[in-house]
């Protein structure tokens, strides 16, 4: 019987880290410097859940970020507002903020700007990808699993153990040994696993989109965060 194969992918210091699930259970961990390299040998994957903004507006803020932040409540600050596409064409933060103010009337954070290289890489890959690529947000995913239970920051020991336990509750047992992927930070691995949980839900028709329905993207396709 053919297994349902999905990947959850998160950026990390060495590029990208992925957790692979087969029929919802852990099946492997991968790491690579680029998305094409990571996915090149995984043509049989049904869905990829990617923790990176996919799809940009031409003007105004993405409704996906607004809706996901609202769903997270007290943890809303973990969702960065993603500026319109012209802002990302700037090469330095200060000119980008100026451009953002011209378009939206507001600036944006350095944390969001730190996503620039991977954001551009992910969106360029989305345009040519053979895979079904969906944007996910790990904190939205983890709170979906937690079903109202409060979570400590993922940067703390307590927060990381809570998230590992949540993954176990939904049948995702992360082993201590992940091979080369073990070079990634613990929070990146946990985030990739949460993305894989959402990818499985997408593949099985159980996922929710923020917003619902998804926002139309000027460049084609839609913009949504899936859980």
N, C-alpha and C positions, 0 to 999 in steps of 0.2 A: 504494500500500500504506500502511495506517495505521501511523504510528510509535508506539512505546512512549514515552510522555512521563512523566517523573518530576521532582520537585523535591527538593532538599535545602535545608533552612531552618535558619538560626542567628540568634540574637539579636545585635544590634549596637547601637552608641551611638545610631543614628538609628531604631531599631526592629527590623526584621527584614531579613536579606539572604538571597537564594535563588539557587542555581545550578540551571539547568534542563538536563536531558539528554534527547535524543531517541535512542532505540535505543542508549543507553549513552555517547553522545558529547556534548560541550558544545554547547548550543544557545542559551544566553542567561543573563543575570544580571539580577536584579531587587532592588529595595529599596523598602520602604514602612514607614510609622510603625506600622501594626497588621497583625495576621495577616489579618483580613477584607479589608483593602485590598490586601494582597499577593496573596491567592488569588482575589479577586473576578473577575479577568479571566483566570483559568487554570482554567476549569471542565473543560477537556479533559485535565487532568493525571490520570494513572492512580494514582499513589501519591505521597504527601508524606512524606519522612523529616524529622522535626523534632527538633532538638537541644534538648529541653526535657522534663522529667518529665511523662508523661501517665498519669494514673491514680494515686490516692492511697489508702493504707490508712486504716482507721478507727483502728487501734491497731497498734503495732509498726512495724518497718522494712520497706521494700520488698525483696523477694527479688531483684528486678531489679538493684538497686544492689549487693547482696552478690555476686551471681553475676558481674556485669560487672567488679567490682573484683578478684575472684579470677582472672578470665581475664586481666587486665592485669598481674598480678604486681607487679613493681617500680614500675609506673606507676599502681598502684591508687588513689593519692591524687587522681587526676584525676576520680574518680567521687565525687560528693558523696552522702552519705546523705540521703535525702529523708524528712522527718518525716511523721507522719500528718496527715490532712486538718484536724483541729481546730486544729493548731498554726498553719496558714496563715491562719486566721481572725483571729488577733491582728494588730495593726497596727504594733507595735514589736518590735524584736529581743528585748529582755530579757524581756518578758512571754511571748513565743513560746518562749524557752528554758525558762522556768519551766513552761509548759504541756507542753512536750516531755518534761521530766523527770518530770512527774506521770504521763504516759502510758507512757513507755518506760523511765524510769529513767536516761536520758542526755540530754545537750544536743546541740547541732549547731552547725555553723560559720557565721560571718558570711558566708562565700562562698556558702553554700547559701541563706542568707536574702536575699542580693542578687538571687536569682532570683525573689523573691516576685511582683512585678508581672507579669512575663512568664509565670511559671508559672500564675498565676491566669487570665491572658488566654488562654493556650494550652488550659487545661483547660475553660474556658467555651466556647471555640470548638469544641473537640472534640465537645462535646455537641450542637452544631447543624450541624457541618460536613457538606457534601456530598462532600468529598474523603475518600479513605482515608488517614487520618493514623496514622503509626507513630512511636514514640519511637526515636531513634537516639542514639548517643554517638560523636563523631568519633574519639576516641582508640581506642575499640574497633574502629571501622571501619578506621582507618589501620593498626592492628596486624593486622587481618585481611588487608589488602593486603600488608603487610610480611612476613607469614609467618615470624615469628621474628626478623627483623632488628631490632636495637636502634634507637631513635629518640631524638634530642636533644629538648629541650623545644621546644614550638611557639612559645615566646616568643623563641627565638634565631634568628639568621639561618640557621645550619646546620639547625635543626629545620624551619624553614619551607621551605627548599630541598629537604630530604629528602621532605617531604610533597608538594611540587609534583611532584617526580620520581616518587613513588609513584603519584600520580594519572595521570601520563603513561603509566606502565606498564599501567594498566587502561583506556587510551584516552580519558582526560579531560584535554584540553589547555586550560588556562585562559589566555586571551589577556591581554596587558598592559592593554588598554583594555576596561573593563567598564561604561562609561557612568556613570550615576548610582550604580550599585552599587559603583563604585570608591571611594566615600566610606567604605565599611566598612573595618574593620581587616583587614590581611592574614590574621591567624589566623581571623577570622570567615569570610572568603571561603573559605579552605581547609577549614574545618570544614563549611561549607555544601556544598562539593563532595564531601567524604567522606560526608556525609549523603545526597547524591544517589546516590552509588555504592551505598550500602546500600539506598536506595529502589528502585533498579533491580534489585537482588538480590531484594528482597521481591516486586516485580512479576513476576519471572521464576521465583519459587518456589525460589530458591537460598539464601535467608537463614536464619540461625540466630537463635534467640531466647535471651535470658538473663533468667530461667531457661527451661528447656525441660522440660515445657510451661510456658506463660505462667501467671503467678499470677492468680487470680480477683480482680476488683475489687468491693468491696462495693457501689459505685454502679452496677455493671453493666460488662460488657466485661472486658478483661484488662489486666494490667500486665506489660510486657516491654520490654527494650532489644534492638533488632534490628540485625543486622550482615549 
